[in-house]
Amino acid sequence: MTLEAASHTPGSTDNRDVWVVIPLYNEATVISEVVSGLLPDFPNIVCIDDGSRDGSGGIARAAGARVVTHPINLGQGAALQTGFEYALERGARYVVTFDADGQHRVVDAVAMLNRARAEDLAIVFGSRFLDDRTKPGLLKKIVLKTAVAATNWSTRTKLTDAHNGLRVIREDALRRVKLRQDRMAHGTEIIVQLGRTGLPYSEHPVEVLYTDYSKAKGQSLWNSFNILIDLVIR
């Protein structure tokens, strides 16, 4: 892997102990907007360019992120693990995991981080099912709810949204995470590993934006099916 340093000077002096980790694969259309939207609140952003073929890494760097490059596509779990190690090596107190496709809201990430600090929580999981802001569609909702039930059964947790990519993880919990699942099953794996820490956690209501871009790519529903498939074959 190779590292490309950012030249951007963030405008915010807050959250210097936080790194936002973004797995990145062929999101050239939206990644600049995602990074620029985060920078006012999160000066430290690292995108793990997981073998993109569309110049996503260079665009993310130009927008102000650090970029670590996987020469080949290793999968989202591997990208997250690389990002976790990168952040820990740079003294991160908290890591925020954030998707590259524009479906997460910065305001939710800020609220989750503030809650982690205020309530001394080691993990805050985002949940699209704790309020009615997110409109996933009936089929996607059924698939996601089935995945939640399967994950809760296999991990003995009681989450309402087990595969939401927006999370806040404190350094002591993060050091116990070693992801080995490279596909969508990493979402279950991270819950298992975080649950074993015994550290305090909670869920926080977030809105997931199903944009024209994500719908055009077909990734929303397809990712949900991938989660179910990986749960079955694990």
Contacts in CASP RR format, 6 or more apart in sequence:
PFRMAT RR
TARGET T0000
AUTHOR 0000-0000-0000
METHOD contacts of the structure
MODEL  1
MTLEAASHTPGSTDNRDVWVVIPLYNEATVISEVVSGLLPDFPNIVCIDD
GSRDGSGGIARAAGARVVTHPINLGQGAALQTGFEYALERGARYVVTFDA
DGQHRVVDAVAMLNRARAEDLAIVFGSRFLDDRTKPGLLKKIVLKTAVAA
TNWSTRTKLTDAHNGLRVIREDALRRVKLRQDRMAHGTEIIVQLGRTGLP
YSEHPVEVLYTDYSKAKGQSLWNSFNILIDLVIR
1 68 0 8 1.000
1 69 0 8 1.000
1 70 0 8 1.000
1 71 0 8 1.000
1 82 0 8 1.000
2 68 0 8 1.000
2 69 0 8 1.000
2 71 0 8 1.000
3 66 0 8 1.000
3 67 0 8 1.000
3 68 0 8 1.000
3 69 0 8 1.000
4 57 0 8 1.000
4 58 0 8 1.000
4 61 0 8 1.000
4 66 0 8 1.000
4 67 0 8 1.000
4 68 0 8 1.000
4 69 0 8 1.000
5 66 0 8 1.000
6 45 0 8 1.000
6 61 0 8 1.000
6 64 0 8 1.000
6 65 0 8 1.000
6 66 0 8 1.000
6 67 0 8 1.000
7 61 0 8 1.000
7 64 0 8 1.000
8 39 0 8 1.000
8 63 0 8 1.000
8 64 0 8 1.000
8 65 0 8 1.000
10 39 0 8 1.000
10 40 0 8 1.000
10 43 0 8 1.000
10 44 0 8 1.000
10 64 0 8 1.000
11 39 0 8 1.000
11 40 0 8 1.000
11 43 0 8 1.000
12 39 0 8 1.000
12 40 0 8 1.000
12 41 0 8 1.000
12 42 0 8 1.000
12 43 0 8 1.000
13 43 0 8 1.000
14 41 0 8 1.000
14 43 0 8 1.000
15 41 0 8 1.000
15 42 0 8 1.000
15 43 0 8 1.000
15 44 0 8 1.000
15 113 0 8 1.000
16 43 0 8 1.000
16 44 0 8 1.000
17 91 0 8 1.000
17 92 0 8 1.000
17 93 0 8 1.000
17 94 0 8 1.000
18 42 0 8 1.000
18 44 0 8 1.000
18 92 0 8 1.000
18 93 0 8 1.000
18 94 0 8 1.000
18 95 0 8 1.000
18 96 0 8 1.000
18 113 0 8 1.000
19 44 0 8 1.000
19 45 0 8 1.000
19 46 0 8 1.000
19 83 0 8 1.000
19 86 0 8 1.000
19 87 0 8 1.000
19 90 0 8 1.000
19 92 0 8 1.000
19 94 0 8 1.000
19 95 0 8 1.000
19 96 0 8 1.000
20 38 0 8 1.000
20 42 0 8 1.000
20 44 0 8 1.000
20 45 0 8 1.000
20 46 0 8 1.000
20 95 0 8 1.000
20 96 0 8 1.000
20 97 0 8 1.000
20 98 0 8 1.000
20 109 0 8 1.000
21 46 0 8 1.000
21 48 0 8 1.000
21 80 0 8 1.000
21 83 0 8 1.000
21 84 0 8 1.000
21 86 0 8 1.000
21 87 0 8 1.000
21 95 0 8 1.000
21 96 0 8 1.000
21 97 0 8 1.000
21 98 0 8 1.000
22 31 0 8 1.000
22 34 0 8 1.000
22 35 0 8 1.000
22 45 0 8 1.000
22 46 0 8 1.000
22 47 0 8 1.000
22 48 0 8 1.000
22 60 0 8 1.000
22 65 0 8 1.000
22 97 0 8 1.000
22 98 0 8 1.000
22 99 0 8 1.000
22 100 0 8 1.000
23 47 0 8 1.000
23 48 0 8 1.000
23 50 0 8 1.000
23 75 0 8 1.000
23 76 0 8 1.000
23 77 0 8 1.000
23 79 0 8 1.000
23 80 0 8 1.000
23 99 0 8 1.000
23 100 0 8 1.000
24 31 0 8 1.000
24 47 0 8 1.000
24 48 0 8 1.000
24 49 0 8 1.000
24 50 0 8 1.000
24 52 0 8 1.000
24 56 0 8 1.000
24 57 0 8 1.000
24 60 0 8 1.000
24 67 0 8 1.000
24 79 0 8 1.000
24 100 0 8 1.000
25 49 0 8 1.000
25 50 0 8 1.000
25 51 0 8 1.000
25 52 0 8 1.000
25 56 0 8 1.000
25 73 0 8 1.000
25 75 0 8 1.000
25 76 0 8 1.000
25 79 0 8 1.000
25 100 0 8 1.000
26 52 0 8 1.000
26 53 0 8 1.000
26 54 0 8 1.000
26 56 0 8 1.000
27 34 0 8 1.000
27 52 0 8 1.000
27 54 0 8 1.000
27 56 0 8 1.000
27 100 0 8 1.000
27 101 0 8 1.000
28 52 0 8 1.000
28 54 0 8 1.000
28 55 0 8 1.000
28 56 0 8 1.000
28 59 0 8 1.000
29 213 0 8 1.000
30 100 0 8 1.000
30 101 0 8 1.000
30 102 0 8 1.000
30 213 0 8 1.000
31 47 0 8 1.000
31 56 0 8 1.000
31 57 0 8 1.000
31 59 0 8 1.000
31 60 0 8 1.000
31 63 0 8 1.000
31 100 0 8 1.000
32 59 0 8 1.000
32 60 0 8 1.000
32 62 0 8 1.000
32 63 0 8 1.000
33 102 0 8 1.000
34 98 0 8 1.000
34 100 0 8 1.000
34 101 0 8 1.000
34 102 0 8 1.000
35 45 0 8 1.000
35 47 0 8 1.000
35 60 0 8 1.000
35 63 0 8 1.000
35 64 0 8 1.000
35 65 0 8 1.000
36 63 0 8 1.000
36 64 0 8 1.000
37 106 0 8 1.000
38 45 0 8 1.000
38 98 0 8 1.000
38 106 0 8 1.000
38 109 0 8 1.000
39 45 0 8 1.000
39 63 0 8 1.000
39 64 0 8 1.000
41 106 0 8 1.000
41 109 0 8 1.000
41 110 0 8 1.000
42 96 0 8 1.000
42 106 0 8 1.000
42 109 0 8 1.000
44 66 0 8 1.000
44 87 0 8 1.000
44 90 0 8 1.000
44 92 0 8 1.000
45 64 0 8 1.000
45 65 0 8 1.000
45 66 0 8 1.000
46 65 0 8 1.000
46 66 0 8 1.000
46 67 0 8 1.000
46 68 0 8 1.000
46 83 0 8 1.000
46 86 0 8 1.000
46 87 0 8 1.000
47 56 0 8 1.000
47 57 0 8 1.000
47 60 0 8 1.000
47 61 0 8 1.000
47 65 0 8 1.000
47 66 0 8 1.000
47 67 0 8 1.000
47 68 0 8 1.000
47 100 0 8 1.000
48 67 0 8 1.000
48 68 0 8 1.000
48 69 0 8 1.000
48 70 0 8 1.000
48 79 0 8 1.000
48 80 0 8 1.000
48 82 0 8 1.000
48 83 0 8 1.000
48 86 0 8 1.000
49 56 0 8 1.000
49 57 0 8 1.000
49 58 0 8 1.000
49 60 0 8 1.000
49 67 0 8 1.000
49 68 0 8 1.000
49 69 0 8 1.000
49 70 0 8 1.000
50 70 0 8 1.000
50 73 0 8 1.000
50 74 0 8 1.000
50 75 0 8 1.000
50 76 0 8 1.000
50 78 0 8 1.000
50 79 0 8 1.000
51 69 0 8 1.000
51 70 0 8 1.000
51 71 0 8 1.000
51 72 0 8 1.000
51 73 0 8 1.000
51 74 0 8 1.000
56 100 0 8 1.000
57 67 0 8 1.000
57 69 0 8 1.000
58 67 0 8 1.000
60 67 0 8 1.000
61 67 0 8 1.000
66 86 0 8 1.000
68 82 0 8 1.000
68 83 0 8 1.000
68 86 0 8 1.000
70 78 0 8 1.000
70 79 0 8 1.000
70 82 0 8 1.000
74 182 0 8 1.000
75 182 0 8 1.000
75 183 0 8 1.000
76 182 0 8 1.000
76 183 0 8 1.000
76 184 0 8 1.000
76 186 0 8 1.000
77 179 0 8 1.000
77 181 0 8 1.000
77 182 0 8 1.000
77 183 0 8 1.000
77 186 0 8 1.000
77 187 0 8 1.000
78 179 0 8 1.000
78 182 0 8 1.000
80 97 0 8 1.000
80 179 0 8 1.000
80 186 0 8 1.000
80 190 0 8 1.000
81 177 0 8 1.000
81 178 0 8 1.000
81 179 0 8 1.000
83 95 0 8 1.000
84 95 0 8 1.000
84 174 0 8 1.000
84 177 0 8 1.000
84 179 0 8 1.000
87 95 0 8 1.000
87 174 0 8 1.000
88 171 0 8 1.000
88 174 0 8 1.000
88 175 0 8 1.000
91 171 0 8 1.000
92 171 0 8 1.000
92 174 0 8 1.000
93 170 0 8 1.000
93 171 0 8 1.000
94 113 0 8 1.000
94 116 0 8 1.000
94 168 0 8 1.000
94 169 0 8 1.000
94 170 0 8 1.000
94 171 0 8 1.000
95 168 0 8 1.000
95 169 0 8 1.000
95 171 0 8 1.000
95 174 0 8 1.000
96 109 0 8 1.000
96 112 0 8 1.000
96 113 0 8 1.000
96 166 0 8 1.000
96 167 0 8 1.000
96 168 0 8 1.000
97 165 0 8 1.000
97 166 0 8 1.000
97 167 0 8 1.000
97 169 0 8 1.000
98 104 0 8 1.000
98 109 0 8 1.000
98 165 0 8 1.000
98 166 0 8 1.000
99 165 0 8 1.000
99 166 0 8 1.000
101 211 0 8 1.000
101 213 0 8 1.000
101 214 0 8 1.000
101 217 0 8 1.000
101 219 0 8 1.000
102 209 0 8 1.000
102 211 0 8 1.000
102 213 0 8 1.000
102 214 0 8 1.000
103 208 0 8 1.000
103 209 0 8 1.000
103 210 0 8 1.000
103 211 0 8 1.000
103 214 0 8 1.000
103 220 0 8 1.000
104 165 0 8 1.000
104 166 0 8 1.000
104 206 0 8 1.000
104 208 0 8 1.000
104 209 0 8 1.000
105 206 0 8 1.000
105 207 0 8 1.000
105 209 0 8 1.000
108 126 0 8 1.000
108 166 0 8 1.000
108 204 0 8 1.000
108 205 0 8 1.000
108 206 0 8 1.000
108 207 0 8 1.000
109 166 0 8 1.000
109 168 0 8 1.000
111 204 0 8 1.000
112 124 0 8 1.000
112 126 0 8 1.000
112 166 0 8 1.000
112 167 0 8 1.000
112 168 0 8 1.000
112 204 0 8 1.000
112 206 0 8 1.000
113 124 0 8 1.000
113 168 0 8 1.000
115 121 0 8 1.000
115 124 0 8 1.000
115 168 0 8 1.000
115 202 0 8 1.000
115 204 0 8 1.000
116 122 0 8 1.000
116 123 0 8 1.000
116 124 0 8 1.000
116 168 0 8 1.000
116 170 0 8 1.000
119 200 0 8 1.000
119 202 0 8 1.000
120 200 0 8 1.000
121 168 0 8 1.000
121 170 0 8 1.000
121 200 0 8 1.000
121 201 0 8 1.000
121 202 0 8 1.000
122 169 0 8 1.000
122 170 0 8 1.000
122 172 0 8 1.000
122 173 0 8 1.000
122 194 0 8 1.000
122 197 0 8 1.000
122 199 0 8 1.000
122 200 0 8 1.000
122 201 0 8 1.000
123 167 0 8 1.000
123 168 0 8 1.000
123 169 0 8 1.000
123 170 0 8 1.000
123 173 0 8 1.000
123 194 0 8 1.000
123 199 0 8 1.000
123 200 0 8 1.000
123 201 0 8 1.000
123 202 0 8 1.000
124 167 0 8 1.000
124 168 0 8 1.000
124 201 0 8 1.000
124 202 0 8 1.000
124 203 0 8 1.000
124 204 0 8 1.000
125 159 0 8 1.000
125 161 0 8 1.000
125 164 0 8 1.000
125 167 0 8 1.000
125 201 0 8 1.000
125 202 0 8 1.000
125 203 0 8 1.000
125 204 0 8 1.000
126 161 0 8 1.000
126 164 0 8 1.000
126 165 0 8 1.000
126 166 0 8 1.000
126 167 0 8 1.000
126 203 0 8 1.000
126 204 0 8 1.000
126 205 0 8 1.000
126 206 0 8 1.000
127 159 0 8 1.000
127 160 0 8 1.000
127 161 0 8 1.000
127 164 0 8 1.000
127 203 0 8 1.000
127 204 0 8 1.000
127 205 0 8 1.000
127 206 0 8 1.000
128 134 0 8 1.000
128 136 0 8 1.000
128 161 0 8 1.000
128 164 0 8 1.000
128 205 0 8 1.000
128 206 0 8 1.000
128 207 0 8 1.000
128 208 0 8 1.000
129 144 0 8 1.000
129 145 0 8 1.000
129 148 0 8 1.000
129 160 0 8 1.000
129 161 0 8 1.000
130 160 0 8 1.000
130 161 0 8 1.000
130 203 0 8 1.000
130 204 0 8 1.000
130 205 0 8 1.000
130 206 0 8 1.000
131 205 0 8 1.000
131 207 0 8 1.000
133 205 0 8 1.000
133 207 0 8 1.000
134 206 0 8 1.000
134 207 0 8 1.000
134 208 0 8 1.000
134 210 0 8 1.000
135 210 0 8 1.000
136 144 0 8 1.000
136 208 0 8 1.000
136 210 0 8 1.000
136 220 0 8 1.000
139 221 0 8 1.000
140 220 0 8 1.000
140 221 0 8 1.000
140 224 0 8 1.000
143 221 0 8 1.000
143 224 0 8 1.000
143 225 0 8 1.000
143 227 0 8 1.000
143 228 0 8 1.000
144 161 0 8 1.000
144 163 0 8 1.000
144 224 0 8 1.000
144 227 0 8 1.000
146 228 0 8 1.000
147 162 0 8 1.000
147 163 0 8 1.000
147 224 0 8 1.000
147 227 0 8 1.000
147 228 0 8 1.000
147 231 0 8 1.000
148 159 0 8 1.000
148 160 0 8 1.000
148 161 0 8 1.000
148 162 0 8 1.000
148 163 0 8 1.000
150 228 0 8 1.000
150 231 0 8 1.000
151 157 0 8 1.000
151 159 0 8 1.000
151 162 0 8 1.000
151 163 0 8 1.000
151 187 0 8 1.000
151 188 0 8 1.000
151 191 0 8 1.000
151 231 0 8 1.000
152 158 0 8 1.000
152 159 0 8 1.000
152 162 0 8 1.000
154 188 0 8 1.000
154 192 0 8 1.000
154 231 0 8 1.000
155 162 0 8 1.000
155 188 0 8 1.000
155 191 0 8 1.000
155 192 0 8 1.000
155 195 0 8 1.000
157 191 0 8 1.000
157 195 0 8 1.000
159 191 0 8 1.000
159 203 0 8 1.000
160 203 0 8 1.000
161 203 0 8 1.000
162 187 0 8 1.000
162 188 0 8 1.000
162 191 0 8 1.000
163 184 0 8 1.000
163 187 0 8 1.000
163 188 0 8 1.000
163 224 0 8 1.000
163 227 0 8 1.000
164 206 0 8 1.000
164 208 0 8 1.000
166 206 0 8 1.000
167 190 0 8 1.000
169 177 0 8 1.000
169 194 0 8 1.000
170 199 0 8 1.000
172 197 0 8 1.000
172 199 0 8 1.000
173 194 0 8 1.000
173 197 0 8 1.000
173 199 0 8 1.000
176 193 0 8 1.000
176 194 0 8 1.000
176 196 0 8 1.000
176 197 0 8 1.000
177 190 0 8 1.000
177 193 0 8 1.000
177 194 0 8 1.000
178 193 0 8 1.000
179 186 0 8 1.000
179 189 0 8 1.000
179 190 0 8 1.000
179 193 0 8 1.000
180 189 0 8 1.000
181 187 0 8 1.000
181 188 0 8 1.000
181 189 0 8 1.000
181 230 0 8 1.000
181 234 0 8 1.000
183 226 0 8 1.000
183 230 0 8 1.000
184 223 0 8 1.000
184 226 0 8 1.000
184 227 0 8 1.000
184 229 0 8 1.000
184 230 0 8 1.000
185 227 0 8 1.000
185 230 0 8 1.000
185 231 0 8 1.000
185 234 0 8 1.000
187 227 0 8 1.000
188 230 0 8 1.000
188 231 0 8 1.000
188 234 0 8 1.000
194 201 0 8 1.000
195 201 0 8 1.000
210 220 0 8 1.000
214 220 0 8 1.000
END
